[in-house]
């Protein structure tokens, strides 16, 4: 799991989760 190409996917998932968490915190 040291593939740098997967970093983009991980970043996307993290960003989505972060936005989701913020959405729930705001509501």
PyMOL Python script that loads the backbone (N, CA, C, O; Angstrom):
from pymol import cmd

cmd.read_pdbstr("""\
ATOM      1  N   UNK A   1       0.843  -1.201   0.000  1.00  0.00           N
ATOM      2  CA  UNK A   1       0.000   0.000   0.000  1.00  0.00           C
ATOM      3  C   UNK A   1       0.873   1.245   0.000  1.00  0.00           C
ATOM      4  O   UNK A   1       0.531   2.260   0.607  1.00  0.00           O
ATOM      5  N   UNK A   2       2.009   1.153  -0.691  1.00  0.00           N
ATOM      6  CA  UNK A   2       2.912   2.304  -0.767  1.00  0.00           C
ATOM      7  C   UNK A   2       2.836   2.976  -2.129  1.00  0.00           C
ATOM      8  O   UNK A   2       3.722   3.739  -2.516  1.00  0.00           O
ATOM      9  N   UNK A   3       1.748   2.672  -2.857  1.00  0.00           N
ATOM     10  CA  UNK A   3       1.603   3.272  -4.188  1.00  0.00           C
ATOM     11  C   UNK A   3       1.189   4.732  -4.045  1.00  0.00           C
ATOM     12  O   UNK A   3       0.194   5.053  -3.397  1.00  0.00           O
ATOM     13  N   UNK A   4       1.974   5.604  -4.664  1.00  0.00           N
ATOM     14  CA  UNK A   4       1.674   7.037  -4.569  1.00  0.00           C
ATOM     15  C   UNK A   4       0.409   7.381  -5.351  1.00  0.00           C
ATOM     16  O   UNK A   4      -0.284   8.346  -5.026  1.00  0.00           O
ATOM     17  N   UNK A   5       0.111   6.591  -6.381  1.00  0.00           N
ATOM     18  CA  UNK A   5      -1.064   6.873  -7.204  1.00  0.00           C
ATOM     19  C   UNK A   5      -2.345   6.739  -6.375  1.00  0.00           C
ATOM     20  O   UNK A   5      -3.346   7.392  -6.670  1.00  0.00           O
ATOM     21  N   UNK A   6      -2.314   5.899  -5.344  1.00  0.00           N
ATOM     22  CA  UNK A   6      -3.490   5.718  -4.498  1.00  0.00           C
ATOM     23  C   UNK A   6      -3.707   6.923  -3.590  1.00  0.00           C
ATOM     24  O   UNK A   6      -4.785   7.099  -3.023  1.00  0.00           O
ATOM     25  N   UNK A   7      -2.674   7.751  -3.458  1.00  0.00           N
ATOM     26  CA  UNK A   7      -2.788   8.926  -2.598  1.00  0.00           C
ATOM     27  C   UNK A   7      -3.926   9.819  -3.044  1.00  0.00           C
ATOM     28  O   UNK A   7      -4.617  10.418  -2.220  1.00  0.00           O
ATOM     29  N   UNK A   8      -4.121   9.908  -4.364  1.00  0.00           N
ATOM     30  CA  UNK A   8      -5.188  10.760  -4.879  1.00  0.00           C
ATOM     31  C   UNK A   8      -6.548  10.239  -4.410  1.00  0.00           C
ATOM     32  O   UNK A   8      -7.400  11.008  -3.966  1.00  0.00           O
ATOM     33  N   UNK A   9      -6.735   8.930  -4.516  1.00  0.00           N
ATOM     34  CA  UNK A   9      -8.002   8.337  -4.099  1.00  0.00           C
ATOM     35  C   UNK A   9      -8.204   8.535  -2.595  1.00  0.00           C
ATOM     36  O   UNK A   9      -9.298   8.872  -2.144  1.00  0.00           O
ATOM     37  N   UNK A  10      -7.142   8.323  -1.837  1.00  0.00           N
ATOM     38  CA  UNK A  10      -7.234   8.495  -0.388  1.00  0.00           C
ATOM     39  C   UNK A  10      -7.570   9.938  -0.045  1.00  0.00           C
ATOM     40  O   UNK A  10      -8.390  10.200   0.834  1.00  0.00           O
ATOM     41  N   UNK A  11      -6.931  10.877  -0.746  1.00  0.00           N
ATOM     42  CA  UNK A  11      -7.206  12.291  -0.498  1.00  0.00           C
ATOM     43  C   UNK A  11      -8.670  12.597  -0.788  1.00  0.00           C
ATOM     44  O   UNK A  11      -9.311  13.353  -0.058  1.00  0.00           O
ATOM     45  N   UNK A  12      -9.190  12.008  -1.853  1.00  0.00           N
ATOM     46  CA  UNK A  12     -10.587  12.249  -2.221  1.00  0.00           C
ATOM     47  C   UNK A  12     -11.506  11.713  -1.127  1.00  0.00           C
ATOM     48  O   UNK A  12     -12.461  12.381  -0.732  1.00  0.00           O
ATOM     49  N   UNK A  13     -11.222  10.525  -0.647  1.00  0.00           N
ATOM     50  CA  UNK A  13     -12.047   9.915   0.391  1.00  0.00           C
ATOM     51  C   UNK A  13     -11.954  10.738   1.676  1.00  0.00           C
ATOM     52  O   UNK A  13     -12.958  10.969   2.350  1.00  0.00           O
ATOM     53  N   UNK A  14     -10.750  11.174   2.002  1.00  0.00           N
ATOM     54  CA  UNK A  14     -10.562  11.979   3.203  1.00  0.00           C
ATOM     55  C   UNK A  14     -11.313  13.298   3.087  1.00  0.00           C
ATOM     56  O   UNK A  14     -11.965  13.751   4.028  1.00  0.00           O
ATOM     57  N   UNK A  15     -11.204  13.898   1.912  1.00  0.00           N
ATOM     58  CA  UNK A  15     -11.891  15.177   1.697  1.00  0.00           C
ATOM     59  C   UNK A  15     -13.405  14.993   1.810  1.00  0.00           C
ATOM     60  O   UNK A  15     -14.095  15.808   2.421  1.00  0.00           O
ATOM     61  N   UNK A  16     -13.906  13.919   1.215  1.00  0.00           N
ATOM     62  CA  UNK A  16     -15.342  13.652   1.267  1.00  0.00           C
ATOM     63  C   UNK A  16     -15.780  13.416   2.712  1.00  0.00           C
ATOM     64  O   UNK A  16     -16.801  13.946   3.151  1.00  0.00           O
ATOM     65  N   UNK A  17     -15.012  12.627   3.441  1.00  0.00           N
ATOM     66  CA  UNK A  17     -15.336  12.351   4.842  1.00  0.00           C
ATOM     67  C   UNK A  17     -15.261  13.614   5.680  1.00  0.00           C
ATOM     68  O   UNK A  17     -16.083  13.832   6.570  1.00  0.00           O
ATOM     69  N   UNK A  18     -14.267  14.447   5.388  1.00  0.00           N
ATOM     70  CA  UNK A  18     -14.108  15.701   6.124  1.00  0.00           C
ATOM     71  C   UNK A  18     -15.303  16.610   5.890  1.00  0.00           C
ATOM     72  O   UNK A  18     -15.853  17.192   6.825  1.00  0.00           O
ATOM     73  N   UNK A  19     -15.696  16.722   4.625  1.00  0.00           N
ATOM     74  CA  UNK A  19     -16.847  17.564   4.282  1.00  0.00           C
ATOM     75  C   UNK A  19     -18.119  17.002   4.902  1.00  0.00           C
ATOM     76  O   UNK A  19     -18.976  17.749   5.375  1.00  0.00           O
ATOM     77  N   UNK A  20     -18.233  15.680   4.895  1.00  0.00           N
ATOM     78  CA  UNK A  20     -19.404  15.035   5.477  1.00  0.00           C
ATOM     79  C   UNK A  20     -19.460  15.321   6.978  1.00  0.00           C
ATOM     80  O   UNK A  20     -20.517  15.649   7.518  1.00  0.00           O
ATOM     81  N   UNK A  21     -18.321  15.194   7.638  1.00  0.00           N
ATOM     82  CA  UNK A  21     -18.259  15.449   9.075  1.00  0.00           C
ATOM     83  C   UNK A  21     -18.621  16.888   9.380  1.00  0.00           C
ATOM     84  O   UNK A  21     -19.361  17.157  10.326  1.00  0.00           O
ATOM     85  N   UNK A  22     -18.108  17.813   8.589  1.00  0.00           N
ATOM     86  CA  UNK A  22     -18.419  19.222   8.798  1.00  0.00           C
ATOM     87  C   UNK A  22     -19.904  19.470   8.590  1.00  0.00           C
ATOM     88  O   UNK A  22     -20.524  20.252   9.312  1.00  0.00           O
ATOM     89  N   UNK A  23     -20.468  18.795   7.591  1.00  0.00           N
ATOM     90  CA  UNK A  23     -21.899  18.963   7.294  1.00  0.00           C
ATOM     91  C   UNK A  23     -22.729  18.536   8.508  1.00  0.00           C
ATOM     92  O   UNK A  23     -23.668  19.226   8.904  1.00  0.00           O
ATOM     93  N   UNK A  24     -22.373  17.402   9.085  1.00  0.00           N
ATOM     94  CA  UNK A  24     -23.131  16.900  10.232  1.00  0.00           C
ATOM     95  C   UNK A  24     -22.921  17.789  11.452  1.00  0.00           C
ATOM     96  O   UNK A  24     -23.834  17.984  12.255  1.00  0.00           O
ATOM     97  N   UNK A  25     -21.701  18.329  11.583  1.00  0.00           N
ATOM     98  CA  UNK A  25     -21.417  19.206  12.720  1.00  0.00           C
ATOM     99  C   UNK A  25     -22.181  20.510  12.589  1.00  0.00           C
ATOM    100  O   UNK A  25     -22.614  21.089  13.585  1.00  0.00           O
ATOM    101  N   UNK A  26     -22.346  20.978  11.338  1.00  0.00           N
ATOM    102  CA  UNK A  26     -23.053  22.239  11.127  1.00  0.00           C
ATOM    103  C   UNK A  26     -24.550  22.048  11.358  1.00  0.00           C
ATOM    104  O   UNK A  26     -25.225  22.946  11.861  1.00  0.00           O
ATOM    105  N   UNK A  27     -25.067  20.868  10.986  1.00  0.00           N
ATOM    106  CA  UNK A  27     -26.488  20.594  11.175  1.00  0.00           C
ATOM    107  C   UNK A  27     -26.717  20.218  12.641  1.00  0.00           C
ATOM    108  O   UNK A  27     -27.849  19.943  13.038  1.00  0.00           O
TER     109      UNK A  27
END
""", "prot")
cmd.dss("prot")
cmd.show_as("cartoon", "prot")
cmd.util.cbc("prot")
cmd.orient("prot")
